[in-house]
Protein backbone atom coordinates (compact mmCIF):
# COMPACT_ATOMS: atom_id res chain seq x y z
CA UNK A 1 0.00 0.00 0.00
CA UNK A 2 1.07 3.62 -0.03
CA UNK A 3 0.82 6.33 -2.55
CA UNK A 4 1.77 5.91 -6.16
CA UNK A 5 4.97 7.58 -7.30
CA UNK A 6 4.38 11.19 -8.13
CA UNK A 7 0.76 10.96 -6.93
CA UNK A 8 -0.89 13.18 -4.35
CA UNK A 9 -0.05 12.69 -0.69
CA UNK A 10 -2.53 11.14 1.76
CA UNK A 11 -3.29 14.61 3.16
CA UNK A 12 -4.13 15.88 -0.33
CA UNK A 13 -6.33 12.85 -1.08
CA UNK A 14 -8.20 13.28 2.24
CA UNK A 15 -8.69 16.98 1.53
CA UNK A 16 -10.21 16.18 -1.89
CA UNK A 17 -12.32 13.43 -0.33
CA UNK A 18 -13.67 15.85 2.31
CA UNK A 19 -14.62 18.34 -0.40
CA UNK A 20 -16.41 15.73 -2.50
CA UNK A 21 -18.14 14.26 0.55
CA UNK A 22 -19.91 17.59 1.11
CA UNK A 23 -21.86 17.07 -2.11
CA UNK A 24 -25.05 15.24 -1.20
CA UNK A 25 -25.59 13.89 -4.71
CA UNK A 26 -22.37 11.83 -4.79
CA UNK A 27 -22.16 8.25 -3.60
CA UNK A 28 -18.93 6.52 -2.63
CA UNK A 29 -18.75 5.13 -6.16
CA UNK A 30 -19.19 8.63 -7.60
CA UNK A 31 -16.46 10.01 -5.35
CA UNK A 32 -14.19 7.13 -6.39
CA UNK A 33 -14.77 7.89 -10.08
CA UNK A 34 -14.01 11.60 -9.60
CA UNK A 35 -10.86 10.87 -7.62
CA UNK A 36 -9.70 8.11 -9.98
CA UNK A 37 -9.49 5.49 -7.23
CA UNK A 38 -11.43 2.39 -6.25
CA UNK A 39 -14.52 2.43 -4.08
CA UNK A 40 -12.55 0.50 -1.49
CA UNK A 41 -9.99 3.32 -1.36
CA UNK A 42 -12.85 5.79 -0.74
CA UNK A 43 -14.08 3.60 2.13
CA UNK A 44 -10.58 3.72 3.61
CA UNK A 45 -10.55 7.53 3.26
CA UNK A 46 -13.91 7.67 5.04
CA UNK A 47 -12.56 5.53 7.88
CA UNK A 48 -9.47 7.74 8.14
CA UNK A 49 -11.57 10.94 8.23
CA UNK A 50 -13.85 9.46 10.92
CA UNK A 51 -10.81 8.58 13.01
CA UNK A 52 -9.38 12.06 12.61
CA UNK A 53 -12.73 13.62 13.53
CA UNK A 54 -13.07 11.39 16.60
CA UNK A 55 -16.10 9.47 15.34
CA UNK A 56 -16.01 5.80 16.22
CA UNK A 57 -18.23 3.14 14.74
CA UNK A 58 -19.28 -0.12 16.36
CA UNK A 59 -20.69 -2.68 13.96
CA UNK A 60 -21.68 0.08 11.56
CA UNK A 61 -23.60 2.07 14.20
CA UNK A 62 -22.65 5.59 15.22
CA UNK A 63 -21.70 5.94 18.86
CA UNK A 64 -22.45 9.66 19.10
CA UNK A 65 -26.09 10.75 19.12
CA UNK A 66 -27.67 11.84 15.87
CA UNK A 67 -29.02 15.33 15.53
CA UNK A 68 -32.77 15.49 16.11
CA UNK A 69 -34.85 16.06 13.03
CA UNK A 70 -36.90 19.20 12.76
CA UNK A 71 -40.67 18.82 12.25
CA UNK A 72 -40.18 19.64 8.56
CA UNK A 73 -37.66 16.78 8.17
CA UNK A 74 -39.72 14.15 9.98
CA UNK A 75 -41.79 11.68 8.02
CA UNK A 76 -45.52 12.31 8.08
CA UNK A 77 -47.64 10.44 10.60
CA UNK A 78 -50.84 8.67 9.75
CA UNK A 79 -52.74 10.91 12.20
CA UNK A 80 -51.76 13.96 10.13
CA UNK A 81 -52.96 12.23 7.00
CA UNK A 82 -56.40 11.08 8.18
CA UNK A 83 -58.18 14.46 7.84
CA UNK A 84 -56.66 15.00 4.38
CA UNK A 85 -57.80 11.57 3.18
CA UNK A 86 -61.25 11.97 4.67
CA UNK A 87 -61.64 15.41 3.10
CA UNK A 88 -60.70 14.09 -0.34
CA UNK A 89 -63.00 11.08 -0.06
CA UNK A 90 -65.85 13.35 1.07
CA UNK A 91 -65.36 15.58 -1.97
CA UNK A 92 -65.53 12.54 -4.26
CA UNK A 93 -67.82 10.05 -2.45
CA UNK A 94 -68.52 7.99 -5.57
CA UNK A 95 -64.83 7.19 -6.25
CA UNK A 96 -62.90 4.09 -5.20
CA UNK A 97 -59.17 4.78 -4.92
CA UNK A 98 -56.13 2.67 -4.09
CA UNK A 99 -53.69 3.71 -1.37
CA UNK A 100 -51.12 4.43 -4.10
CA UNK A 101 -53.53 6.80 -5.84
CA UNK A 102 -54.47 8.50 -2.56
CA UNK A 103 -50.79 8.91 -1.64
CA UNK A 104 -50.30 10.97 -4.80
CA UNK A 105 -53.57 12.88 -4.62
CA UNK A 106 -53.19 14.22 -1.09
CA UNK A 107 -51.15 17.41 -1.30
CA UNK A 108 -47.91 17.08 0.69
CA UNK A 109 -46.57 20.50 -0.34
CA UNK A 110 -46.80 22.22 3.07
CA UNK A 111 -44.27 19.75 4.50
CA UNK A 112 -42.04 19.72 1.44
CA UNK A 113 -42.31 15.98 0.72
CA UNK A 114 -42.53 14.47 -2.73
CA UNK A 115 -45.46 12.35 -1.62
CA UNK A 116 -46.62 10.37 1.35
CA UNK A 117 -45.36 6.78 1.63
CA UNK A 118 -48.06 4.30 0.67
CA UNK A 119 -47.67 2.36 3.94
CA UNK A 120 -48.41 5.56 5.91
CA UNK A 121 -51.52 6.12 3.81
CA UNK A 122 -52.56 2.48 4.35
CA UNK A 123 -52.10 2.85 8.12
CA UNK A 124 -54.29 5.97 8.12
CA UNK A 125 -56.90 4.20 5.98
CA UNK A 126 -56.91 1.20 8.34
CA UNK A 127 -57.65 3.58 11.23
CA UNK A 128 -60.49 5.17 9.24
CA UNK A 129 -61.89 1.71 8.45
CA UNK A 130 -61.82 0.82 12.16
CA UNK A 131 -63.87 3.98 12.83
CA UNK A 132 -66.36 3.01 10.07
CA UNK A 133 -65.62 6.17 8.10
CA UNK A 134 -64.06 4.40 5.11
CA UNK A 135 -64.80 1.05 3.45
CA UNK A 136 -62.33 -1.36 1.90
CA UNK A 137 -63.35 -2.75 -1.49
CA UNK A 138 -61.36 -5.67 -2.87
CA UNK A 139 -61.61 -6.07 -6.61
CA UNK A 140 -59.55 -6.89 -9.67
CA UNK A 141 -57.25 -4.52 -11.53
CA UNK A 142 -58.72 -5.11 -14.97
CA UNK A 143 -61.41 -7.76 -15.48
CA UNK A 144 -60.37 -8.35 -19.11
CA UNK A 145 -56.65 -8.99 -18.74
CA UNK A 146 -55.24 -8.46 -15.23
CA UNK A 147 -57.15 -10.43 -12.60
CA UNK A 148 -54.81 -9.69 -9.68
CA UNK A 149 -56.62 -8.37 -6.60
CA UNK A 150 -56.44 -4.71 -5.70
CA UNK A 151 -57.49 -2.96 -2.51
CA UNK A 152 -59.50 0.18 -3.08
CA UNK A 153 -61.02 2.54 -0.56
CA UNK A 154 -64.19 4.58 -0.62
CA UNK A 155 -66.15 6.66 1.81
CA UNK A 156 -68.46 4.56 4.03
CA UNK A 157 -72.08 4.54 2.84
CA UNK A 158 -73.42 6.71 5.69
CA UNK A 159 -70.56 9.17 5.25
CA UNK A 160 -71.18 9.23 1.49
CA UNK A 161 -74.87 10.05 2.02
CA UNK A 162 -73.95 12.92 4.37
CA UNK A 163 -71.35 14.19 1.87
CA UNK A 164 -73.85 13.98 -1.00
CA UNK A 165 -76.41 15.97 1.01
CA UNK A 166 -73.79 18.60 1.82
CA UNK A 167 -72.81 18.90 -1.84
CA UNK A 168 -76.48 19.18 -2.88
CA UNK A 169 -77.04 21.83 -0.20
CA UNK A 170 -74.08 23.86 -1.44
CA UNK A 171 -75.40 23.66 -5.02
CA UNK A 172 -78.83 24.90 -3.90
CA UNK A 173 -77.25 27.80 -1.99
CA UNK A 174 -75.22 28.83 -5.06
CA UNK A 175 -78.29 28.67 -7.28
CA UNK A 176 -80.30 30.93 -4.94
C-alpha positions as CSV (number, residue, x, y, z in Angstrom):
1,X,0.0,0.0,0.0
2,X,1.1,3.6,0.0
3,X,0.8,6.3,-2.5
4,X,1.8,5.9,-6.2
5,X,5.0,7.6,-7.3
6,X,4.4,11.2,-8.1
7,X,0.8,11.0,-6.9
8,X,-0.9,13.2,-4.3
9,X,0.0,12.7,-0.7
10,X,-2.5,11.1,1.8
11,X,-3.3,14.6,3.2
12,X,-4.1,15.9,-0.3
13,X,-6.3,12.8,-1.1
14,X,-8.2,13.3,2.2
15,X,-8.7,17.0,1.5
16,X,-10.2,16.2,-1.9
17,X,-12.3,13.4,-0.3
18,X,-13.7,15.8,2.3
19,X,-14.6,18.3,-0.4
20,X,-16.4,15.7,-2.5
21,X,-18.1,14.3,0.5
22,X,-19.9,17.6,1.1
23,X,-21.9,17.1,-2.1
24,X,-25.1,15.2,-1.2
25,X,-25.6,13.9,-4.7
26,X,-22.4,11.8,-4.8
27,X,-22.2,8.2,-3.6
28,X,-18.9,6.5,-2.6
29,X,-18.7,5.1,-6.2
30,X,-19.2,8.6,-7.6
31,X,-16.5,10.0,-5.4
32,X,-14.2,7.1,-6.4
33,X,-14.8,7.9,-10.1
34,X,-14.0,11.6,-9.6
35,X,-10.9,10.9,-7.6
36,X,-9.7,8.1,-10.0
37,X,-9.5,5.5,-7.2
38,X,-11.4,2.4,-6.2
39,X,-14.5,2.4,-4.1
40,X,-12.6,0.5,-1.5
41,X,-10.0,3.3,-1.4
42,X,-12.8,5.8,-0.7
43,X,-14.1,3.6,2.1
44,X,-10.6,3.7,3.6
45,X,-10.6,7.5,3.3
46,X,-13.9,7.7,5.0
47,X,-12.6,5.5,7.9
48,X,-9.5,7.7,8.1
49,X,-11.6,10.9,8.2
50,X,-13.8,9.5,10.9
51,X,-10.8,8.6,13.0
52,X,-9.4,12.1,12.6
53,X,-12.7,13.6,13.5
54,X,-13.1,11.4,16.6
55,X,-16.1,9.5,15.3
56,X,-16.0,5.8,16.2
57,X,-18.2,3.1,14.7
58,X,-19.3,-0.1,16.4
59,X,-20.7,-2.7,14.0
60,X,-21.7,0.1,11.6
61,X,-23.6,2.1,14.2
62,X,-22.6,5.6,15.2
63,X,-21.7,5.9,18.9
64,X,-22.5,9.7,19.1
65,X,-26.1,10.8,19.1
66,X,-27.7,11.8,15.9
67,X,-29.0,15.3,15.5
68,X,-32.8,15.5,16.1
69,X,-34.9,16.1,13.0
70,X,-36.9,19.2,12.8
71,X,-40.7,18.8,12.2
72,X,-40.2,19.6,8.6
73,X,-37.7,16.8,8.2
74,X,-39.7,14.2,10.0
75,X,-41.8,11.7,8.0
76,X,-45.5,12.3,8.1
77,X,-47.6,10.4,10.6
78,X,-50.8,8.7,9.7
79,X,-52.7,10.9,12.2
80,X,-51.8,14.0,10.1
81,X,-53.0,12.2,7.0
82,X,-56.4,11.1,8.2
83,X,-58.2,14.5,7.8
84,X,-56.7,15.0,4.4
85,X,-57.8,11.6,3.2
86,X,-61.3,12.0,4.7
87,X,-61.6,15.4,3.1
88,X,-60.7,14.1,-0.3
89,X,-63.0,11.1,-0.1
90,X,-65.9,13.4,1.1
91,X,-65.4,15.6,-2.0
92,X,-65.5,12.5,-4.3
93,X,-67.8,10.1,-2.5
94,X,-68.5,8.0,-5.6
95,X,-64.8,7.2,-6.3
96,X,-62.9,4.1,-5.2
97,X,-59.2,4.8,-4.9
98,X,-56.1,2.7,-4.1
99,X,-53.7,3.7,-1.4
100,X,-51.1,4.4,-4.1
101,X,-53.5,6.8,-5.8
102,X,-54.5,8.5,-2.6
103,X,-50.8,8.9,-1.6
104,X,-50.3,11.0,-4.8
105,X,-53.6,12.9,-4.6
106,X,-53.2,14.2,-1.1
107,X,-51.2,17.4,-1.3
108,X,-47.9,17.1,0.7
109,X,-46.6,20.5,-0.3
110,X,-46.8,22.2,3.1
111,X,-44.3,19.8,4.5
112,X,-42.0,19.7,1.4
113,X,-42.3,16.0,0.7
114,X,-42.5,14.5,-2.7
115,X,-45.5,12.3,-1.6
116,X,-46.6,10.4,1.3
117,X,-45.4,6.8,1.6
118,X,-48.1,4.3,0.7
119,X,-47.7,2.4,3.9
120,X,-48.4,5.6,5.9
121,X,-51.5,6.1,3.8
122,X,-52.6,2.5,4.4
123,X,-52.1,2.8,8.1
124,X,-54.3,6.0,8.1
125,X,-56.9,4.2,6.0
126,X,-56.9,1.2,8.3
127,X,-57.7,3.6,11.2
128,X,-60.5,5.2,9.2
129,X,-61.9,1.7,8.5
130,X,-61.8,0.8,12.2
131,X,-63.9,4.0,12.8
132,X,-66.4,3.0,10.1
133,X,-65.6,6.2,8.1
134,X,-64.1,4.4,5.1
135,X,-64.8,1.1,3.4
136,X,-62.3,-1.4,1.9
137,X,-63.4,-2.7,-1.5
138,X,-61.4,-5.7,-2.9
139,X,-61.6,-6.1,-6.6
140,X,-59.5,-6.9,-9.7
141,X,-57.3,-4.5,-11.5
142,X,-58.7,-5.1,-15.0
143,X,-61.4,-7.8,-15.5
144,X,-60.4,-8.3,-19.1
145,X,-56.6,-9.0,-18.7
146,X,-55.2,-8.5,-15.2
147,X,-57.1,-10.4,-12.6
148,X,-54.8,-9.7,-9.7
149,X,-56.6,-8.4,-6.6
150,X,-56.4,-4.7,-5.7
151,X,-57.5,-3.0,-2.5
152,X,-59.5,0.2,-3.1
153,X,-61.0,2.5,-0.6
154,X,-64.2,4.6,-0.6
155,X,-66.1,6.7,1.8
156,X,-68.5,4.6,4.0
157,X,-72.1,4.5,2.8
158,X,-73.4,6.7,5.7
159,X,-70.6,9.2,5.2
160,X,-71.2,9.2,1.5
161,X,-74.9,10.1,2.0
162,X,-74.0,12.9,4.4
163,X,-71.4,14.2,1.9
164,X,-73.9,14.0,-1.0
165,X,-76.4,16.0,1.0
166,X,-73.8,18.6,1.8
167,X,-72.8,18.9,-1.8
168,X,-76.5,19.2,-2.9
169,X,-77.0,21.8,-0.2
170,X,-74.1,23.9,-1.4
171,X,-75.4,23.7,-5.0
172,X,-78.8,24.9,-3.9
173,X,-77.3,27.8,-2.0
174,X,-75.2,28.8,-5.1
175,X,-78.3,28.7,-7.3
176,X,-80.3,30.9,-4.9
